[in-house]
């Protein structure tokens, strides 16, 4: 019995040593894997931020192009057509105004249409048809928002479906004031939200990437890969919405993304506009 115990002790020591070595190896492997994970995550995050900054700049330029055109048209409305609502409505019969609007709209690929809308919400002139069809736009948010107040800048609408095309559309509107500061009418530029989806689709990026455009409160405007049923709804997770409300730029890991996948999201608010560009990866 004594010999058996003496024989087993070296085996026990060897076994214990093996377990210790295995534990060290496993621990070392875990440390290496964690380090690799952190490095990969940091690299991916940096890549997302860089790409997002570029997309935000391009998106801002697309919006600014329409904003500048709308503002330029508003400044060029003749004084005699600014004096009253009735004077502004006479632009309905100006073929030259229609041709000018049409030329301005065709110069920007992102612009779907350019319109003049009277202070009472009636369509006055329109790039798609001359004379403009009879349309009451008085309940559109850009009419309601600019009816009684002049913000001194463009108003960016909520996404809405165009009465003419049925497509989700964003409107950028500016006031045309009467000489005493009242409202004569509006100049309104329209951009199809599918423009951004097509733009995102054209990017050659890694599988699992996602691109999105929101209002700052989390309402989805466009996304690729597309989720058409979510456009026009608050589509961000509560954590993302909180980050966007507090910061102009940031990175957030979201376990409940819009497509149900775990994602790392980089977001950036556009300068001068209440819009947010997001780039994500699974």
Number of C-alpha atoms within 10 A of each C-alpha: 6 6 7 8 9 10 11 11 11 11 11 11 11 12 12 12 12 12 12 12 12 12 12 12 12 12 12 12 12 12 12 12 12 12 12 12 12 12 12 12 13 12 11 15 20 14 13 22 21 13 16 22 20 12 20 22 14 13 19 19 14 17 22 17 16 26 22 12 20 27 20 14 21 20 14 9 16 11 14 12 18 22 18 19 17 13 14 26 23 14 21 20 14 14 13 10 18 25 14 13 23 18 13 19 22 14 11 15 11 19 22 21 20 30 24 30 29 30 27 19 20 18 22 26 28 22 22 16 10 15 16 17 14 10 13 13 18 17 11 14 17 23 25 15 16 19 19 11 12 17 11 8 12 24 22 22 19 20 24 19 15 14 11 8 10 9 15 20 21 22 27 22 29 27 30 27 21 18 13 8 12 19 24 24 30 28 26 28 25 21 24 23 22 18 16 21 19 14 13 20 16 10 9 8 11 8 8 11 17 23 25 21 26 26 21 19 17 22 21 25 30 27 26 20 15 18 12 13 7 17 20 19 13 16 19 20 14 13 13 22 16 13 15 23 12 9 11 14 18 16 20 16 17 20 14 15 18 18 13 9 13 15 21 21 24 26 28 24 24 22 14 11 15 14 23 26 26 25 27 26 19 15
